[in-house]
Amino acid sequence: MNALLRYASPILFVVVIATFGVLSPKFMTADNALNILVQSAPVGIVTIGMTFVLLTASVDLSVGAIMFLAAGIAGKMLQADMSLSVALGTMLVIGVASGGINAAFIARLRIAPFVVTLAFLFIGRGVALTITQTRAMNLPEGFLRLGSARIGGVPLPLLIFGMMLLIAHATLTRTPFGRQLYALGHNPVTARKAGLNTSLLLASVFLISGFCAALGAILSLAQLGAVSPKFGEAYEFKAIAAAVLGGASLFGGRGTVLPGTLLGVVLIQSVEAGLVILNADPYLYPIITAAIIFIAVLIDSGRNTLLERLNRRRIRNDSAQA
Amino acid sequence: MNAMPAIEFSGISKSFAGVRVLRGISFKLGAGRTLGLVGENGAGKSTLMNILGGNLLPDTGLMVLGGTPYTPQGPTDAARAGVAFIHQELNLFANLSIAENLFLSALPRLGSLPWIDRKALHDRTATLLGQVGLAIAPDTLVEQLSAGERQLVEIVRALALEARLIILDEPTTSLSVRETETLFSLLRRLQARGIALIYISHLLEHVRELCHDLVILRDGEVVAQGSIETYDTPAIISAMVGRSLTRLYPERRGTSTTAPLLEVRSLTQVHIVRDISFTVHRGEVLGIFGLMGAGRSELARILFGLDTAQHGEVRMGDRVINRGEGPRERMVRGLAFLTEDRRHEGLCLEASIADNLALVSLRQHARTPLRLLDRNTWQRAISTVRAAVRLTEKVSDAQSVQTLSGGNQQKVILGKWLLAKPEVLILDEPTRGVDVGARFELYQLILDLADRGAGVLMISSEIEELTGLCDRILVMSQGEIRGNFPRAEFSREHLLAAALPREAHA
């Protein structure tokens, strides 16, 4: 039981891939695999940021709004004939700044992350709709070229995604900062007692999440070629779902970027791609995706109940059986 | 041996809300020596150690640590000064490795790069573990360790912080015999290295085995101190119990009958309680005495269906309660439970007195076809029960319960259960944090209940109040019942002796 819970994500992954592989021969091709990976890049990068947030037992509901806000402003700048690199730089700055606003309310004023980022979801989206006057904006050629560019034969979005995965993985596993995030997520009170600057740690994950949202927005725009009023919608849901599917716990302290986040994102993207290949009724997509997410969350809470039972305080020492 | 004491307390006093919990504590501990700190629950041990550990500030008094004045403003100050406090609840991160736990706030880096120097981290941890004779790989995740190993890691962490004084609070509670031996051999190495230890335990054999000096606290005062050899166990017990002021207890009018109301047979839950059997009779006030961590509250939670037990049987009247029945079903059977944590588990603090009182009996007032609340009968019930528990008349029904004193809050909880007309009432520390005047009224209410034919199971850490109120007292320790004293055999010394944990024999 314990092992089943521990390896739930990879097991689920293999089951889903195998199911689609059996149902459709086209699914198990190199082309399709590459396609799924490239498609995964934007939501994957947002999910990397979300994984950092979830590790601290927080949540960031504002990532979709940050994406739209950054995209809307960049779109306006490009319409005003400003250069692409300035627009892209501005998007990243907006991402970090938005994360900073979240961080200030959460880490300094100690307001629940759920509330702060939910407010940002609506306010950020509202501001962006005002800026774009709720109209779709087409983006210049140059933006689209980012999406189709290849470096050494590897599609640029995939390259960026891969680099982000490696950097995030190294940060979480090999730096004091990363390890301290795990400690904070496990028990914030103990973390403070251990001399960690818990406010700073908490603030930084929202900055990271804001940055990742903006970078994800850039890659997504490069695939879409336009900013629509629905841009970034439901990304918070997808990112949380992918992170949890990859083994991150909503209760904090548990989760990895490699293989976790990668696995979760590719899993969600595979389901969508598989359903397209199978020509499934589009109305089925959300139901099937939701069912898979439900299973993942169920496993997460099952894992936690089990851990809680194992860690229950003992009054006496009985031999393990009895 | 160093002549300078490792720590010296002089005249430490501390009050909470006007209640003196420590008065003029003075004693000292030499470097490399180990001091056993013993006393009943509430004697002031935790408060004193929290002052030493920087969690609390003393009202008056001085501490001198290794020759220099010591005034910690927080746990970080204490850690910096070389004082480590190892709590019963361990402060480890189960999701990190041993090495990461030891050096979390100061992980070694590769030069000025942001990366952790994993080799240095590994080597330093291995050295520390080696020094204390622990053969565990530094990369092992803490969640893979047993309770005993975690305890040892916690001590090694104190060493990593270069602690010179380590406080241990009941470190052996959840350890097996072998783990306890390992712990003690580790502590002896620390003694040899000149580290001073303060060892808090109710397990007097362990105190005797490990400690050089002894300090006994009672009611916030040092009642005895000196070399451990000068005290035998009966002398320690009688110093712990002492003679405190006699309180008055209301007179009991009725008497206990022999009609069983609640019968418990061989209740067992691994690591929690073992083979618990007893009966609460109609009209009886049955006390359960025990020290902190004896398993009394855990037993109460099992009886009320909040936790489960693997074996055993619970009967109410002539019916067996099924294992799967939760609090709701057990309430219907006539069981009520006043928890030890009145603020979090007993009350909805923000809600009004009326809402709290009506909480468990709401269904009785939902009589209309639509199951809407009948405000009239509801209001009548609340007025009646307010009078019955003699709740202060100065507050209105609509006032939130958090504005009430501890005693009045407890009356609200009692009133809430009275409205459900229970057959058996389980009371867990009902007078904790309640002042003397309100206590008397609570005692009166408890006796009235028994006189009217209910059974009362009263858990308390105060021998005094149990001997004053109960018809019979059970003593629990280490999750077992260790004594059953009828009123004629009440003796403070015997009760406490039964409550002290015993060394396990493998």
HADDOCK unambig.tbl for C-alpha pairs under 7 A between the chains (distance, minus, plus):
assign (segid A and resid 174 and name CA) (segid B and resid 115 and name CA) 5.51 0.50 0.50
assign (segid A and resid 174 and name CA) (segid B and resid 116 and name CA) 5.52 0.50 0.50
assign (segid A and resid 175 and name CA) (segid B and resid 114 and name CA) 5.93 0.50 0.50
assign (segid A and resid 175 and name CA) (segid B and resid 115 and name CA) 4.64 0.50 0.50
assign (segid A and resid 175 and name CA) (segid B and resid 116 and name CA) 5.13 0.50 0.50
assign (segid A and resid 176 and name CA) (segid B and resid 107 and name CA) 5.95 0.50 0.50
assign (segid A and resid 176 and name CA) (segid B and resid 116 and name CA) 6.21 0.50 0.50
assign (segid A and resid 180 and name CA) (segid B and resid 104 and name CA) 6.83 0.50 0.50
assign (segid A and resid 183 and name CA) (segid B and resid 93 and name CA) 5.96 0.50 0.50
assign (segid A and resid 186 and name CA) (segid B and resid 93 and name CA) 6.38 0.50 0.50
assign (segid A and resid 190 and name CA) (segid B and resid 91 and name CA) 5.85 0.50 0.50
assign (segid A and resid 193 and name CA) (segid B and resid 75 and name CA) 6.85 0.50 0.50
assign (segid A and resid 194 and name CA) (segid B and resid 105 and name CA) 6.59 0.50 0.50
assign (segid A and resid 195 and name CA) (segid B and resid 76 and name CA) 6.63 0.50 0.50
assign (segid A and resid 195 and name CA) (segid B and resid 105 and name CA) 5.98 0.50 0.50
assign (segid A and resid 196 and name CA) (segid B and resid 105 and name CA) 5.90 0.50 0.50
assign (segid A and resid 253 and name CA) (segid B and resid 95 and name CA) 6.79 0.50 0.50
assign (segid A and resid 314 and name CA) (segid B and resid 174 and name CA) 5.68 0.50 0.50
assign (segid A and resid 314 and name CA) (segid B and resid 271 and name CA) 5.24 0.50 0.50
assign (segid A and resid 314 and name CA) (segid B and resid 272 and name CA) 5.90 0.50 0.50
assign (segid A and resid 315 and name CA) (segid B and resid 173 and name CA) 6.75 0.50 0.50
assign (segid A and resid 315 and name CA) (segid B and resid 174 and name CA) 6.30 0.50 0.50
assign (segid A and resid 315 and name CA) (segid B and resid 271 and name CA) 5.86 0.50 0.50
assign (segid A and resid 315 and name CA) (segid B and resid 272 and name CA) 4.99 0.50 0.50
assign (segid A and resid 315 and name CA) (segid B and resid 293 and name CA) 6.15 0.50 0.50
assign (segid A and resid 315 and name CA) (segid B and resid 294 and name CA) 6.66 0.50 0.50
assign (segid A and resid 315 and name CA) (segid B and resid 295 and name CA) 6.09 0.50 0.50
assign (segid A and resid 315 and name CA) (segid B and resid 478 and name CA) 6.05 0.50 0.50
assign (segid A and resid 315 and name CA) (segid B and resid 479 and name CA) 6.20 0.50 0.50
assign (segid A and resid 316 and name CA) (segid B and resid 173 and name CA) 6.73 0.50 0.50
assign (segid A and resid 316 and name CA) (segid B and resid 174 and name CA) 5.77 0.50 0.50
assign (segid A and resid 316 and name CA) (segid B and resid 271 and name CA) 4.91 0.50 0.50
assign (segid A and resid 316 and name CA) (segid B and resid 272 and name CA) 5.87 0.50 0.50
assign (segid A and resid 316 and name CA) (segid B and resid 478 and name CA) 5.39 0.50 0.50
assign (segid A and resid 316 and name CA) (segid B and resid 479 and name CA) 6.21 0.50 0.50
assign (segid A and resid 317 and name CA) (segid B and resid 174 and name CA) 5.70 0.50 0.50
assign (segid A and resid 317 and name CA) (segid B and resid 175 and name CA) 6.35 0.50 0.50
assign (segid A and resid 317 and name CA) (segid B and resid 176 and name CA) 5.94 0.50 0.50
assign (segid A and resid 317 and name CA) (segid B and resid 271 and name CA) 5.36 0.50 0.50
assign (segid A and resid 318 and name CA) (segid B and resid 270 and name CA) 6.11 0.50 0.50
assign (segid A and resid 318 and name CA) (segid B and resid 271 and name CA) 5.28 0.50 0.50
assign (segid A and resid 322 and name CA) (segid B and resid 270 and name CA) 6.48 0.50 0.50
